[in-house]
Amino acid sequence: MKKICITALTLCCLALASTASATPTTYKYDALGRLTEVDYPDGTIVSYTYDAAGNRTSTTRHAGP
């Protein structure tokens, strides 16, 4: 029974590790440190724009392929 549990746990860890090491979520920032873009593993891109005062003025979502 102990060997089965260890094997099952090992398989679960391997499965999680392989999905976690897939394409990561990427964050991009401008020179002032404001978030400007988030690229998700499924290809979705979310872009942010700001006014001169640093207020977020728009959020645009581009669906992935």
C-alpha positions as CSV (number, residue, x, y, z in Angstrom):
1,M,0.0,0.0,0.0
2,K,2.8,2.4,0.9
3,K,4.5,1.8,-2.5
4,I,1.3,2.5,-4.4
5,C,0.8,5.8,-2.5
6,I,4.4,6.9,-3.2
7,T,4.0,6.0,-6.9
8,A,0.7,7.8,-7.2
9,L,2.2,10.9,-5.5
10,T,5.2,10.8,-7.8
11,L,2.9,10.6,-10.9
12,C,0.9,13.6,-9.6
13,C,4.0,15.6,-9.0
14,L,5.3,14.8,-12.5
15,A,2.0,15.8,-14.1
16,L,1.9,19.1,-12.2
17,A,5.5,19.9,-13.1
18,S,5.0,19.3,-16.8
19,T,2.0,21.6,-16.9
20,A,3.7,24.2,-14.8
21,S,6.7,24.3,-17.0
22,A,4.6,25.0,-20.1
23,T,4.4,28.5,-21.5
24,P,4.5,31.0,-18.6
25,T,2.4,34.1,-18.2
26,T,4.5,37.1,-19.2
27,Y,4.1,40.6,-17.8
28,K,5.5,43.7,-19.5
29,Y,5.9,47.1,-17.9
30,D,6.7,50.6,-19.2
31,A,9.6,52.8,-18.0
32,L,7.5,54.1,-15.1
33,G,6.8,50.5,-13.9
34,R,3.2,50.4,-15.0
35,L,1.8,47.1,-16.3
36,T,1.3,47.5,-20.0
37,E,0.7,43.9,-21.2
38,V,0.0,40.4,-19.9
39,D,0.6,37.5,-22.3
40,Y,-1.2,34.3,-21.2
41,P,-0.2,30.7,-22.1
42,D,-3.4,30.3,-24.3
43,G,-2.3,33.2,-26.5
44,T,-4.6,35.8,-24.9
45,I,-3.0,39.2,-24.6
46,V,-4.3,41.9,-22.3
47,S,-3.0,45.4,-23.0
48,Y,-3.3,48.5,-20.7
49,T,-2.8,52.2,-21.5
50,Y,-2.4,55.1,-19.2
51,D,-2.9,58.9,-19.3
52,A,-0.3,61.5,-18.4
53,A,-1.3,61.3,-14.7
54,G,-0.7,57.5,-14.6
55,N,-4.4,56.6,-14.5
56,R,-5.3,53.5,-16.5
57,T,-7.4,54.6,-19.4
58,S,-8.1,51.4,-21.3
59,T,-7.9,47.6,-21.0
60,T,-7.9,45.6,-24.3
61,R,-8.2,41.9,-24.5
62,H,-7.0,40.1,-27.6
63,A,-8.2,36.5,-27.7
64,G,-5.6,33.8,-28.4
65,P,-5.6,31.6,-31.4
